[in-house]
Amino acid sequence: MIEAVQTNVFPRLLDLAYPSVERGEGVRLYTTDGFEVLDACSGGAMVACLGHGATEIVQAARAQAERISYVYNHHFTNEPQERLAERLIELAAPEMARVRFGSGGSEANETALRLIRQYHVDRGEPGRWRIISPAQAYHGALMGALALTGRRSLQQPYGDYLPGHLHIAPATWRFDPTGQAALEELDRLLETAGPDTVAAFFCEPVSAAALPGYTPPDSFWEGVAERRERHGFLVCFDEVVTGMGRTGSWFAGQQLPIEPDIVTGGKGLGAGYAPLAATLCKDHVYQALADGSRNFEHGHTWDGAPLPCAVGLAVLDTLVERGLVERVRTRGPSLRDEFEQALSGSEIVKEVRGRGFLLGVELIDPRDGESFLPDELDAASLVDQKAFEHGLLVTSTHSTADGYTGDQTLLAPAFVATDQELAEMVERFAVTVADVERTVKRSLAGASA
């Protein structure tokens, strides 16, 4: 364990002692002190969809680095970038027309924001700038992306830096199970702001970090599609987590009754072997710029560089050759059922939800079976801690202060996990939740005594 006082690294949490990982094999991580961890969250950030130590990806990266690893996109294009763009659209997103590559999800979403804005400006509607998005969301750490969430705990103390985008509450079982209230709130915001000021509806088709494994009902998406047609805003899907097969299709939005105008992807595109993300758009979005300014003045240093794009090509090849997207599609429903069955006796688990290999477990107060657990318990951190003690890596969120949801855990195993390894994840997580439930009940009993 490495504490803040022992390192020159500026850690995220200064009071946390961090385990140091030495190596990884498949879905297992090994720390420098010899502890083995079963990785149920693809490296912790839903990235390593091919597991750890995929030699074919490493070999592809090495071969490209020996030819050329970097040139600046402002001056050159390169073969790996051209091939990856063509293959990505042909294989994974035939409904899209153009791709801009970046280094990570925050960059991809910033690129989408810039593209949304320029689309409207080039079409002669410079008054369109506002974004409407679900409040319970996470779209990245850069200032533009940070403004897309409505979570106060994430935005503080940066509010003065952020534009005034608009947010709707999530259509969850607790507040709005049909999605009708969310549509009505969308209508209210459009009317209040003026529909001719709204540039886009920006959202995750299946939520990840902030509301794991959740998607609104189809009627909500149908309502968004109708309002897009009526009011002229764009729809952008943040698929940084869900893209590249995580939910059982190349992009999660392909399972919904709506097509986005712009979609972002990342994480699984580089699979943890290179920083890589993408912003894709439909032809009408591209044509607005082609017929207008003919200039998209936006970019980052590593956009479309040969080395990460070669890694992306190798990732696509592996996903196809091993049938991993199909594997996630067919195995995902039964995996969700297995987690649900293993947790069925827990009084602190409200539901297990999700698609493919992106699952969410929602915790509730056992005293009434629906309220949030008390904020001071921070049950999410307790889950992560207990899971690690049982040799399991999961990622949990403690969102109680935001008012939309409480403590939840995200499970996102690598696509290459065997049935035996998935069963082991289910077993270890069930033991973890049982431990957490005992601790929670003791704390609640002490508080009421």
Backbone torsions as a table, in degrees:
resi	resn	phi	psi	omega
1	MET	NA	135.7	-179.3
2	ILE	-117.2	120.4	179.3
3	GLU	-94.6	164.5	-176.4
4	ALA	-57.9	-34.2	-177.7
5	VAL	-75.5	-8.1	-176.1
6	GLN	-103.8	5.1	-171.1
7	THR	-142.6	158.4	171.6
8	ASN	-91.2	-6.9	176.2
9	VAL	-69.1	142.2	174.5
10	PHE	-91.5	98.6	-174.1
11	PRO	-76.8	163.0	178.6
12	ARG	-70.4	-47.0	179.5
13	LEU	-112.7	111.3	-172.8
14	LEU	-73.4	-17.0	-179.7
15	ASP	-98.4	4.7	-178.0
16	LEU	-102.0	134.2	171.2
17	ALA	-88.2	120.1	-172.8
18	TYR	-94.3	129.2	169.8
19	PRO	-65.3	145.3	179.2
20	SER	-103.9	118.6	-177.8
21	VAL	-87.0	132.5	-177.9
22	GLU	-98.2	-39.1	-177.2
23	ARG	-161.4	168.2	176.7
24	GLY	-141.1	146.5	177.3
25	GLU	-137.3	112.6	179.7
26	GLY	64.0	-117.0	179.5
27	VAL	-107.1	24.1	179.7
28	ARG	-124.1	137.7	176.5
29	LEU	-112.3	148.2	-179.7
30	TYR	-128.5	123.1	-179.7
31	THR	-83.4	167.1	-177.1
32	THR	-65.8	-19.4	176.6
33	ASP	-95.9	13.1	172.2
34	GLY	88.7	7.6	-178.8
35	PHE	-81.9	135.6	179.9
36	GLU	-101.1	133.3	-178.4
37	VAL	-124.5	127.3	174.9
38	LEU	-82.3	119.3	-172.2
39	ASP	-88.2	102.5	178.5
40	ALA	-100.0	14.4	-177.6
41	CYS	-140.6	26.2	173.7
42	SER	49.5	54.9	178.2
43	GLY	89.2	-2.2	178.7
44	GLY	105.4	-24.8	-178.1
45	ALA	-123.7	24.0	175.0
46	MET	62.4	36.0	-173.8
47	VAL	-103.5	-51.1	-169.3
48	ALA	-77.9	68.0	-174.9
49	CYS	-69.3	-19.2	177.4
50	LEU	-99.8	9.8	-178.1
51	GLY	77.0	-172.2	-175.3
52	HIS	-104.4	141.1	176.6
53	GLY	80.0	32.4	178.2
54	ALA	-77.1	99.9	-170.3
55	THR	-63.6	-31.3	-178.8
56	GLU	-65.5	-31.1	178.1
57	ILE	-74.5	-41.6	178.7
58	VAL	-61.2	-42.2	-179.6
59	GLN	-65.6	-38.7	177.5
60	ALA	-64.5	-41.1	178.5
61	ALA	-64.3	-42.8	-179.4
62	ARG	-64.0	-44.7	-179.3
63	ALA	-60.7	-40.4	179.4
64	GLN	-69.2	-41.3	-179.2
65	ALA	-62.0	-31.2	178.9
66	GLU	-72.0	-23.3	176.7
67	ARG	-87.5	-65.5	173.1
68	ILE	-163.4	134.0	-177.2
69	SER	-100.5	-27.9	-173.3
70	TYR	-148.7	133.6	159.5
71	VAL	-142.4	154.1	-175.6
72	TYR	-82.0	131.2	-176.5
73	ASN	-62.8	-21.2	179.9
74	HIS	-69.4	-26.7	-176.1
75	HIS	-106.0	-30.9	-171.5
76	PHE	-139.4	156.4	157.4
77	THR	-106.7	-179.6	-177.9
78	ASN	-154.7	159.2	-173.3
79	GLU	-60.3	-47.6	179.8
80	PRO	-58.7	-39.5	178.5
81	GLN	-64.0	-45.4	-179.1
82	GLU	-62.9	-43.5	-179.5
83	ARG	-67.4	-40.4	-178.5
84	LEU	-66.8	-41.8	178.7
85	ALA	-60.9	-46.7	-179.8
86	GLU	-63.2	-44.7	-176.6
87	ARG	-71.0	-36.7	-179.8
88	LEU	-62.9	-44.9	179.5
89	ILE	-70.6	-44.0	-178.5
90	GLU	-63.4	-41.8	-173.7
91	LEU	-89.3	-48.4	-167.3
92	ALA	-104.8	-27.4	-174.3
93	ALA	-144.1	64.7	-178.5
94	PRO	-63.6	-15.9	178.1
95	GLU	-77.6	-11.5	179.8
96	MET	-98.5	166.4	-174.7
97	ALA	-123.0	-33.8	-174.4
98	ARG	-136.5	154.8	-178.2
99	VAL	-134.7	137.6	168.5
100	ARG	-119.9	123.5	-177.9
101	PHE	-91.3	149.2	177.1
102	GLY	-142.1	-168.2	-174.4
103	SER	-98.5	-20.0	-177.0
104	GLY	-167.3	174.6	-174.3
105	GLY	-63.0	-40.2	178.1
106	SER	-61.0	-42.6	178.0
107	GLU	-63.5	-42.0	-179.9
108	ALA	-61.7	-41.2	179.9
109	ASN	-72.0	-35.2	173.4
110	GLU	-62.7	-41.0	177.3
111	THR	-60.7	-42.5	178.2
112	ALA	-61.0	-41.8	179.0
113	LEU	-62.3	-43.4	178.9
114	ARG	-64.5	-38.1	-179.7
115	LEU	-68.3	-41.9	177.1
116	ILE	-57.0	-48.4	-178.5
117	ARG	-62.7	-46.6	-176.5
118	GLN	-69.6	-31.6	175.4
119	TYR	-54.6	-49.2	-177.3
120	HIS	-71.8	-38.5	178.6
121	VAL	-62.5	-46.2	-178.2
122	ASP	-68.1	-20.1	176.4
123	ARG	-91.3	4.9	176.8
124	GLY	84.9	22.2	177.9
125	GLU	-124.5	65.7	-176.9
126	PRO	-67.2	-13.3	178.1
127	GLY	-73.6	-10.9	179.4
128	ARG	-86.5	114.8	178.6
129	TRP	-145.0	-23.2	-175.8
130	ARG	-72.4	145.7	173.2
131	ILE	-112.2	138.1	169.7
132	ILE	-110.9	133.1	-177.8
133	SER	-149.1	156.9	174.0
134	PRO	-61.6	138.7	-176.0
135	ALA	-68.5	-40.7	-177.0
136	GLN	-85.3	83.3	-174.4
137	ALA	-155.2	166.6	172.1
138	TYR	-141.2	127.0	-176.9
139	HIS	-125.2	6.2	177.1
140	GLY	131.6	170.6	-172.4
141	ALA	-99.9	-13.1	176.1
142	LEU	-69.8	155.7	-169.3
143	MET	-60.3	-40.5	178.0
144	GLY	-63.5	-45.7	179.6
145	ALA	-67.1	-35.9	-179.2
146	LEU	-64.1	-30.8	179.6
147	ALA	-69.5	-15.0	-178.0
148	LEU	-76.6	-20.5	178.7
149	THR	-87.5	153.2	174.4
150	GLY	-104.7	14.4	-177.9
151	ARG	-84.3	113.9	-177.4
152	ARG	-61.3	-36.3	-177.0
153	SER	-65.2	-27.7	178.0
154	LEU	-82.6	-35.4	-174.7
155	GLN	-79.5	-27.8	179.1
156	GLN	-72.1	139.8	0.9
157	PRO	-100.6	36.2	-171.9
158	TYR	-101.2	12.4	-173.4
159	GLY	-55.1	-36.1	-177.8
160	ASP	-67.6	-18.1	179.9
161	TYR	-89.8	-10.8	-167.6
162	LEU	-103.1	141.0	175.5
163	PRO	-69.3	160.9	-174.7
164	GLY	-87.5	68.2	176.1
165	HIS	-75.1	168.4	-172.6
166	LEU	-115.7	150.5	-173.2
167	HIS	-138.2	147.8	175.1
168	ILE	-116.4	150.4	178.1
169	ALA	-71.2	151.1	-179.4
170	PRO	-71.5	149.9	-179.1
171	ALA	-90.1	63.9	-178.2
172	THR	-89.1	172.5	179.4
173	TRP	-58.8	-29.7	-175.2
174	ARG	-75.0	-41.0	-171.6
175	PHE	-109.3	-32.7	-167.6
176	ASP	-161.5	71.1	-173.0
177	PRO	-65.6	-23.0	-178.4
178	THR	-92.7	-16.5	-175.9
179	GLY	85.0	-3.0	-177.3
180	GLN	-68.6	-39.8	179.9
181	ALA	-64.0	-35.8	178.2
182	ALA	-65.7	-40.1	177.2
183	LEU	-65.6	-39.4	178.4
184	GLU	-65.7	-37.7	176.9
185	GLU	-67.9	-37.3	175.1
186	LEU	-60.7	-43.8	177.8
187	ASP	-61.4	-42.2	-179.1
188	ARG	-63.5	-43.5	179.8
189	LEU	-65.6	-40.0	177.3
190	LEU	-61.3	-42.1	-179.2
191	GLU	-69.0	-43.4	-177.3
192	THR	-67.0	-45.8	-178.6
193	ALA	-75.7	-26.9	-171.6
194	GLY	94.0	114.9	-174.8
195	PRO	-59.3	-23.4	179.9
196	ASP	-80.9	2.3	173.2
197	THR	-103.6	-8.5	-175.0
198	VAL	-90.5	123.8	-177.0
199	ALA	-92.3	-35.0	-174.2
200	ALA	-164.1	155.9	164.5
201	PHE	-103.9	122.2	-170.1
202	PHE	-121.4	121.9	-172.4
203	CYS	-159.6	168.9	169.6
204	GLU	-94.4	129.1	176.4
205	PRO	-65.6	-36.4	168.9
206	VAL	-131.0	121.4	-173.7
207	SER	-72.5	154.7	-178.8
208	ALA	-119.6	-99.8	-168.3
209	ALA	-60.2	-39.6	-172.4
210	ALA	-86.1	-24.6	-178.5
211	LEU	-151.9	72.6	-165.5
212	PRO	-55.9	128.4	172.1
213	GLY	72.1	15.1	-174.1
214	TYR	-100.2	140.9	167.9
215	THR	-142.3	142.9	177.7
216	PRO	-66.5	165.3	177.3
217	PRO	-66.6	159.8	-177.9
218	ASP	-56.6	-33.2	-178.1
219	SER	-61.8	-31.2	177.3
220	PHE	-66.1	-47.1	-179.2
221	TRP	-64.5	-37.4	176.8
222	GLU	-62.9	-38.0	177.6
223	GLY	-67.3	-38.1	177.4
224	VAL	-64.5	-43.1	179.6
225	ALA	-60.3	-41.4	-180.0
226	GLU	-65.9	-39.9	-179.4
227	ARG	-72.1	-33.4	173.4
228	ARG	-59.4	-46.4	-179.5
229	GLU	-61.7	-38.6	-175.9
230	ARG	-76.9	-37.6	-170.4
231	HIS	-107.6	-14.6	172.7
232	GLY	86.4	12.2	175.4
233	PHE	-84.7	166.3	176.1
234	LEU	-92.8	160.7	172.0
235	VAL	-116.8	125.5	178.2
236	CYS	-119.2	127.5	176.3
237	PHE	-101.0	123.6	170.8
238	ASP	-84.3	104.4	179.1
239	GLU	-117.2	35.1	177.9
240	VAL	-58.5	-38.8	176.8
241	VAL	-88.0	-46.0	-168.4
242	THR	-82.2	-18.4	179.5
243	GLY	-66.1	161.4	177.5
244	MET	69.7	33.0	168.3
245	GLY	98.7	-1.9	-173.6
246	ARG	-56.6	-33.3	-178.5
247	THR	-104.3	8.7	176.7
248	GLY	101.6	-0.1	169.0
249	SER	-136.6	163.6	-175.6
250	TRP	-55.7	-42.1	172.3
251	PHE	-130.0	141.9	-176.0
252	ALA	-63.3	-33.0	-179.3
253	GLY	-61.8	-19.4	178.8
254	GLN	-70.0	-9.0	176.5
255	GLN	-96.5	-0.9	-172.9
256	LEU	-109.5	159.2	-179.6
257	PRO	-83.5	43.5	178.5
258	ILE	-158.9	143.7	174.1
259	GLU	-111.8	132.2	177.9
260	PRO	-75.7	159.6	173.0
261	ASP	-84.1	-30.5	179.7
262	ILE	-136.9	142.8	176.6
263	VAL	-139.9	140.8	176.8
264	THR	-112.4	148.7	177.6
265	GLY	-142.0	161.2	179.9
266	GLY	-172.5	-144.8	176.0
267	LYS	41.5	-83.9	-176.5
268	GLY	-66.4	-15.8	179.3
269	LEU	-68.6	-35.8	173.9
270	GLY	-98.2	-14.6	175.0
271	ALA	55.8	21.6	179.1
272	GLY	88.8	2.1	-178.3
273	TYR	-101.7	-13.3	173.1
274	ALA	-163.0	146.8	174.7
275	PRO	-69.3	119.0	-175.1
276	LEU	-155.9	134.8	176.4
277	ALA	-149.4	172.2	-176.4
278	ALA	-149.3	145.0	169.5
279	THR	-117.5	120.0	-177.4
280	LEU	-113.8	147.8	178.5
281	CYS	-139.9	157.8	175.0
282	LYS	-75.1	166.1	-174.5
283	ASP	-63.8	-36.5	-177.5
284	HIS	-65.6	-28.7	176.1
285	VAL	-70.0	-47.3	177.8
286	TYR	-60.2	-42.7	-176.4
287	GLN	-65.2	-28.7	177.3
288	ALA	-60.9	-40.4	177.4
289	LEU	-75.5	-37.2	179.6
290	ALA	-64.0	-34.8	-179.8
291	ASP	-89.7	-7.1	-177.5
292	GLY	-111.5	-111.6	-173.5
293	SER	-71.6	-21.5	-176.3
294	ARG	54.5	36.2	-179.7
295	ASN	-156.0	123.4	174.9
296	PHE	-111.7	92.7	-171.9
297	GLU	-81.9	78.5	-178.7
298	HIS	-160.1	143.8	176.9
299	GLY	172.1	165.1	177.5
300	HIS	-130.7	164.3	-171.1
301	THR	-56.1	-42.4	-172.4
302	TRP	-98.0	10.3	179.9
303	ASP	-55.2	121.8	172.3
304	GLY	65.9	19.8	-179.1
305	ALA	-66.0	151.4	-174.3
306	PRO	-59.3	-42.4	-174.5
307	LEU	-63.7	-55.1	179.1
308	PRO	-63.1	-33.6	179.9
309	CYS	-68.2	-35.9	175.3
310	ALA	-63.7	-37.5	175.5
311	VAL	-63.7	-43.7	178.6
312	GLY	-58.9	-40.6	176.5
313	LEU	-62.0	-43.1	179.7
314	ALA	-65.8	-36.4	176.8
315	VAL	-63.5	-46.9	178.0
316	LEU	-59.0	-44.3	179.2
317	ASP	-58.5	-44.3	-178.9
318	THR	-66.5	-42.6	178.1
319	LEU	-58.5	-41.2	-178.6
320	VAL	-74.0	-50.4	-174.4
321	GLU	-62.7	-32.3	-178.7
322	ARG	-97.3	1.5	178.3
323	GLY	60.2	39.6	-170.4
324	LEU	-78.5	-30.8	176.3
325	VAL	-66.6	-41.6	176.1
326	GLU	-64.3	-37.7	177.7
327	ARG	-59.9	-45.5	179.4
328	VAL	-64.6	-41.0	-178.6
329	ARG	-62.8	-42.8	-176.5
330	THR	-82.7	-31.2	-175.4
331	ARG	-89.0	-25.1	-174.6
332	GLY	-56.6	-49.6	-178.8
333	PRO	-58.5	-42.0	-179.9
334	SER	-71.3	-31.2	176.2
335	LEU	-64.6	-43.4	175.9
336	ARG	-60.0	-43.5	178.8
337	ASP	-61.6	-38.3	-179.1
338	GLU	-66.9	-41.4	175.5
339	PHE	-64.7	-42.9	-179.2
340	GLU	-61.2	-43.4	179.6
341	GLN	-65.9	-42.0	-178.7
342	ALA	-65.9	-25.7	-177.9
343	LEU	-104.1	5.4	-172.3
344	SER	-62.6	-26.4	-179.3
345	GLY	-88.4	-1.3	-176.6
346	SER	-80.8	134.9	178.6
347	GLU	-85.8	-7.7	-180.0
348	ILE	-105.5	-0.1	178.5
349	VAL	-102.5	120.8	179.2
350	LYS	-87.2	-46.8	-179.0
351	GLU	-157.9	155.9	169.0
352	VAL	-115.8	124.3	-175.0
353	ARG	-135.8	171.3	173.8
354	GLY	134.5	-179.1	179.9
355	ARG	-136.3	142.9	178.0
356	GLY	58.2	-131.7	179.3
357	PHE	-102.7	39.1	172.7
358	LEU	-131.7	100.9	-173.8
359	LEU	-121.7	148.0	176.8
360	GLY	-125.0	141.0	177.2
361	VAL	-120.7	118.4	-176.9
362	GLU	-99.5	129.4	-179.9
363	LEU	-100.0	146.5	179.5
364	ILE	-138.4	169.1	178.6
365	ASP	-73.1	121.9	-177.2
366	PRO	-68.2	-14.1	-177.5
367	ARG	-72.0	-28.5	177.0
368	ASP	-130.4	-6.5	175.1
369	GLY	75.7	13.7	178.3
370	GLU	-152.6	-25.5	-177.9
371	SER	-71.1	159.6	170.9
372	PHE	-64.0	148.7	169.3
373	LEU	-68.0	149.7	-179.6
374	PRO	-53.2	137.3	-176.1
375	ASP	-55.8	-40.1	-174.4
376	GLU	-67.4	-18.3	178.0
377	LEU	-71.7	-29.9	-176.5
378	ASP	46.0	59.4	-176.3
379	ALA	-61.7	-27.8	179.6
380	ALA	-61.1	-46.9	178.4
381	SER	-63.9	-35.5	179.0
382	LEU	-64.7	-40.4	176.9
383	VAL	-60.6	-48.6	-178.9
384	ASP	-60.7	-41.3	-179.1
385	GLN	-66.0	-47.9	-178.9
386	LYS	-65.9	-38.0	178.3
387	ALA	-60.9	-44.0	-179.8
388	PHE	-63.0	-38.3	177.2
389	GLU	-60.5	-30.3	177.7
390	HIS	-92.3	12.6	176.8
391	GLY	71.9	37.3	-177.8
392	LEU	-133.4	133.7	176.4
393	LEU	-102.4	119.5	172.9
394	VAL	-132.5	170.9	178.0
395	THR	-127.8	124.0	-177.8
396	SER	-119.1	157.2	-179.7
397	THR	-125.4	137.1	179.5
398	HIS	-113.8	90.3	-171.4
399	SER	-106.5	13.5	-171.1
400	THR	-56.4	-38.1	-176.1
401	ALA	-65.9	-19.9	-178.4
402	ASP	-81.2	-16.0	174.1
403	GLY	87.4	-3.4	-177.0
404	TYR	-103.1	-29.3	-179.5
405	THR	-159.5	164.3	-177.7
406	GLY	-104.8	-135.5	-176.6
407	ASP	-83.6	131.4	-178.5
408	GLN	-143.8	155.5	179.1
409	THR	-122.9	138.8	178.6
410	LEU	-106.3	134.2	176.5
411	LEU	-121.2	125.6	-176.0
412	ALA	-147.4	72.7	-177.6
413	PRO	-67.9	159.7	174.9
414	ALA	-63.8	148.6	-178.5
415	PHE	-65.1	-21.3	-176.4
416	VAL	-86.4	-2.3	-179.7
417	ALA	-59.8	132.1	178.4
418	THR	-76.3	166.6	177.1
419	ASP	-60.0	-37.3	178.9
420	GLN	-65.6	-41.4	179.2
421	GLU	-68.6	-37.5	176.2
422	LEU	-64.4	-40.8	178.3
423	ALA	-63.0	-36.8	178.3
424	GLU	-67.2	-37.4	176.1
425	MET	-63.0	-45.3	178.9
426	VAL	-58.6	-45.9	-177.6
427	GLU	-63.9	-46.8	-178.4
428	ARG	-67.2	-34.7	179.7
429	PHE	-71.3	-36.9	177.3
430	ALA	-61.9	-41.3	177.3
431	VAL	-64.6	-40.8	178.2
432	THR	-59.2	-49.5	-178.2
433	VAL	-63.6	-37.1	177.3
434	ALA	-62.2	-42.0	177.2
435	ASP	-62.7	-45.0	-179.5
436	VAL	-63.5	-40.4	-179.4
437	GLU	-61.8	-42.2	178.2
438	ARG	-62.0	-43.2	179.9
439	THR	-65.0	-43.8	179.6
440	VAL	-61.8	-45.4	-178.1
441	LYS	-64.3	-38.2	177.4
442	ARG	-63.8	-42.1	-179.9
443	SER	-65.2	-42.4	-180.0
444	LEU	-66.7	-38.1	178.8
445	ALA	-66.4	-39.6	178.5
446	GLY	-66.7	-35.8	-179.2
447	ALA	-70.0	-30.3	-177.6
448	SER	-93.4	-6.0	-178.0
449	ALA	-74.3	NA	NA
